[in-house]
Amino acid sequence: MVDSDSGTTWRQGQILKHEDAVSLGLLTEEQTGIKVVVISHDCDLQSSSEQKIEFIAGPLIKGAGNFSWAKHPRILHLNLEQVLDVDQSAIELRHDNKFQIDKGNFTCTECDHGYIISSQEKQILKQWLASRYGRPAFPDVFESRLRAFDVKKFRFERELAKIISDHSKYLIGIFFDLGEDRFVDLEESIPYELNIHLVYDLIGGGPEARKETEQAVTLITKLFMTYHGDPAASVLIALMSCNAVPDIEFNLYALRRMDQWRVEYISLQNDEIGDYINPAI
């Protein structure tokens, strides 16, 4: 229950009991496979100046790596801490499933303790919510060069995305470092010098995560060498390096000088073309 005078025990990332969601008119009795997640910030839940509470609803699904760690800006698989059914290990969230209700109508006393997310997943939820409006763009020329090879059924960017998709289980993010040309549209024949960092979850994945990420590094390097050639001879994109980096070694300085590359469209089953390059901090 939200009490503007004494505060509330409700927090962002908590999940409503099914009966409460039904009583509020957010779900029907039959929609037992859908969960409603509180997404208002903790401070907004406490503040008397905020008159609304915001939620997002989504179905219970089997979580997929492509949608974890906020890698996809439009879809998030919010992983549950306690999993009783592997086919219902996460809640699929989409931005278009948000809604609000008046705080005065929210009389629920406690969350559903059968569906809990970890503090790490809560942080990922925050990042995903923020990335909706905070996705910087790469230079137009760089984007066009990344799409330069498009012959019949082969598309360079799609092949790059497929490699990442196939090795995404432990990936936290893919970061492109363009150095001083980060915001520059280069002239013809002047290549972008690109360094790619594949950041993986060392604590959660251990040696398997490193091995999986290094396999992706090998395949990405081969793809660039095949189509863009040796860095010394490239006129479009010169891949200077591609590295597997454990998250504990990826510092704030590195994060501030490069952008995250989001392989968004690979998971949009009905869309052939989407906003493909969508980096976010």
ZIZI-V825722 format. One record per residue. N is the residue number from 1. RES is the residue in one small letter. D_LAST is the distance of its C-alpha to the last C-alpha in Angstrom with 1 decimal. Layout:
N RES D_LAST
N RES D_LAST
This chain:
1 m 33.9
2 v 32.2
3 d 34.4
4 s 33.3
5 d 35.8
6 s 35.3
7 g 31.7
8 t 30.7
9 t 30.0
10 w 27.5
11 r 23.8
12 q 20.6
13 g 20.6
14 q 24.4
15 i 26.4
16 l 29.6
17 k 32.9
18 h 34.2
19 e 37.2
20 d 35.2
21 a 33.0
22 v 36.3
23 s 38.0
24 l 35.3
25 g 35.7
26 l 32.2
27 l 33.7
28 t 37.1
29 e 39.2
30 e 38.8
31 q 34.9
32 t 34.9
33 g 32.2
34 i 29.6
35 k 27.7
36 v 26.4
37 v 23.4
38 v 22.9
39 i 19.5
40 s 20.5
41 h 19.0
42 d 21.5
43 c 22.4
44 d 23.1
45 l 25.3
46 q 27.3
47 s 27.5
48 s 30.7
49 s 29.2
50 e 27.0
51 q 29.6
52 k 27.6
53 i 25.9
54 e 23.3
55 f 23.4
56 i 22.2
57 a 24.7
58 g 24.6
59 p 27.0
60 l 27.5
61 i 26.8
62 k 26.5
63 g 22.9
64 a 21.5
65 g 19.0
66 n 17.4
67 f 16.3
68 s 15.4
69 w 12.3
70 a 10.5
71 k 10.7
72 h 12.4
73 p 11.1
74 r 14.8
75 i 16.4
76 l 15.9
77 h 18.7
78 l 18.9
79 n 21.0
80 l 24.1
81 e 25.2
82 q 28.9
83 v 29.6
84 l 33.2
85 d 32.8
86 v 30.6
87 d 30.6
88 q 29.1
89 s 26.5
90 a 23.6
91 i 23.1
92 e 21.6
93 l 19.6
94 r 19.1
95 h 18.0
96 d 21.5
97 n 23.2
98 k 22.3
99 f 25.3
100 q 26.6
101 i 29.9
102 d 31.7
103 k 31.5
104 g 35.2
105 n 35.5
106 f 33.3
107 t 36.0
108 c 34.5
109 t 35.3
110 e 33.1
111 c 30.5
112 d 31.4
113 h 31.6
114 g 32.0
115 y 28.4
116 i 26.0
117 i 22.4
118 s 21.5
119 s 19.4
120 q 16.8
121 e 16.8
122 k 16.6
123 q 13.3
124 i 12.0
125 l 13.6
126 k 11.9
127 q 8.4
128 w 10.0
129 l 11.8
130 a 9.1
131 s 7.2
132 r 10.8
133 y 10.6
134 g 7.2
135 r 7.1
136 p 7.9
137 a 11.0
138 f 12.7
139 p 16.1
140 d 18.8
141 v 21.0
142 f 18.6
143 e 18.1
144 s 21.8
145 r 22.6
146 l 20.5
147 r 22.8
148 a 25.9
149 f 27.7
150 d 28.7
151 v 32.3
152 k 34.0
153 k 32.1
154 f 29.8
155 r 26.4
156 f 24.4
157 e 20.9
158 r 22.5
159 e 23.9
160 l 20.7
161 a 19.1
162 k 22.3
163 i 22.1
164 i 18.6
165 s 19.9
166 d 23.0
167 h 21.3
168 s 18.4
169 k 20.2
170 y 18.5
171 l 15.3
172 i 12.1
173 g 9.9
174 i 11.0
175 f 9.6
176 f 11.5
177 d 12.8
178 l 15.0
179 g 16.1
180 e 17.8
181 d 17.8
182 r 14.0
183 f 15.1
184 v 18.8
185 d 21.0
186 l 23.4
187 e 27.0
188 e 28.9
189 s 29.6
190 i 27.0
191 p 24.6
192 y 20.9
193 e 20.6
194 l 17.9
195 n 16.9
196 i 15.2
197 h 14.0
198 l 14.6
199 v 13.5
200 y 15.9
201 d 17.2
202 l 20.1
203 i 21.6
204 g 21.7
205 g 22.7
206 g 24.6
207 p 26.5
208 e 26.1
209 a 22.4
210 r 22.8
211 k 25.6
212 e 23.7
213 t 20.7
214 e 23.2
215 q 25.0
216 a 22.0
217 v 21.7
218 t 25.4
219 l 25.3
220 i 22.3
221 t 24.1
222 k 27.3
223 l 25.9
224 f 24.7
225 m 28.0
226 t 30.0
227 y 28.6
228 h 27.2
229 g 29.7
230 d 29.8
231 p 27.2
232 a 30.2
233 a 31.5
234 s 28.5
235 v 28.4
236 l 25.3
237 i 22.6
238 a 23.6
239 l 21.9
240 m 22.3
241 s 21.0
242 c 19.4
243 n 19.0
244 a 18.7
245 v 16.9
246 p 17.4
247 d 14.6
248 i 16.9
249 e 16.9
250 f 13.2
251 n 12.9
252 l 10.8
253 y 12.4
254 a 11.3
255 l 7.6
256 r 8.2
257 r 10.3
258 m 8.8
259 d 6.5
260 q 6.3
261 w 9.5
262 r 10.5
263 v 14.3
264 e 14.9
265 y 18.5
266 i 20.1
267 s 20.5
268 l 21.9
269 q 25.5
270 n 27.2
271 d 25.1
272 e 25.8
273 i 23.3
274 g 20.0
275 d 16.8
276 y 16.2
277 i 13.2
278 n 10.3
279 p 7.0
280 a 3.7
281 i 0.0
